[in-house]
Amino acid sequence: MIERRTLLFGSAGLAAALPARPQAPGRTYRIGYLGFTASNTADDLRDWNGFVERLRDLGFSEGRNLVIEQRFAEGRNERYTDLAVELVRMKVDLVVVTSGTSARAVMAASRSLQIVTLSIPDPVRAGLVATMARPGGQLTGMSNLAEELTPKRIELLKLVVPSARLIAFARCRSCSLTAGESPEAVAAMYLEHERAARALGVGWLPLDVDSADDFVNPPELPMMQELIKQVKKGRFILLPITDETRGHGTHSLPAIWGGELVKFLKEIP
């Protein structure tokens, strides 16, 4: 999935904003990259290397005709505004963004600078584009509709395991917030998930999973600690960094946090 995502991201977004070979002789292109926090795991590095490799395939390489200006908000969404203005002043050719919040910051700084998104939530719901079929404006790239597919996944799971009576759902609530979703939209989305399960006669057990090496939701920012207070009988468990943890991707590896799930299930009356 890493390689395909990077390939689509590079060909669909970057090719739309940068010229295909051959480029103008002697011209150096400048790409801005606006991230939430700096990457810090092997998977992140593989992602980044795939991004740079795809640029090279398109004829752009650092040190020859390309400069990549990386800027990170250091876990603070309010920093995006100043960072976006800085990239605009540097006259970058386009900006790669990783969230709806950072995309809006670039749009506020410039109404003409091309923006390429990297797997953000529904851009229509976020108000970034008019429609998926005809987005218009200055934004292109990848969209992540994983949350919208959850009700269908619940239905399919029930078909495969008709005896299922309780479904545990590992999620990252704060990730949706840092990606630019409003608290109201996140709450409505998760309520829809629960309704889909209840409609099939299945119990719904949401699990907010996080690990200490998560660069999207770093533990030094007390987002999860505050959000868990809104969950009745909820608890927050921070998984320590090990050779098995994979940063933000840890929440999709039940072999790591499954033990905590077993403990929790045993406490259910």
Stockholm file with secondary structure:
# STOCKHOLM 1.0

chainA/1-269         MIERRTLLFGSAGLAAALPARPQAPGRTYRIGYLGFTASNTADDLRDWNGFVERLRDLGFSEGRNLVIEQRFAEGRNERYTDLAVELVRMKVDLVVVTSGTSARAVMAASRSLQIVTLSIPDPVRAGLVATMARPGGQLTGMSNLAEELTPKRIELLKLVVPSARLIAFARCRSCSLTAGESPEAVAAMYLEHERAARALGVGWLPLDVDSADDFVNPPELPMMQELIKQVKKGRFILLPITDETRGHGTHSLPAIWGGELVKFLKEIP
#=GR chainA/1-269 SS CHHHHHHHIIIIIIHHHSCCSSCCTTCCEEEEEEESSCCCSHHHHHHHHHHHHHHHHTTCCBTTTEEEEEEECTTCGGGHHHHHHHHHHTTCSEEEESSHHHHHHHHHHCSSSEEEEEEESCTTTTTSSSCSSCCCTTEEEEECCHHHHHHHHHHHHHHHCTTCCEEEEEECHHHHHHTTCCHHHHHHHHHHHHHHHHHTTCEEEEEECEETTCSSSCTTSTHHHHHGGGSTTCCCCEECCCSSCCGGGGGGCHHHHHHHHHHHHHHCC
#=GC SS_cons         CHHHHHHHIIIIIIHHHSCCSSCCTTCCEEEEEEESSCCCSHHHHHHHHHHHHHHHHTTCCBTTTEEEEEEECTTCGGGHHHHHHHHHHTTCSEEEESSHHHHHHHHHHCSSSEEEEEEESCTTTTTSSSCSSCCCTTEEEEECCHHHHHHHHHHHHHHHCTTCCEEEEEECHHHHHHTTCCHHHHHHHHHHHHHHHHHTTCEEEEEECEETTCSSSCTTSTHHHHHGGGSTTCCCCEECCCSSCCGGGGGGCHHHHHHHHHHHHHHCC
//
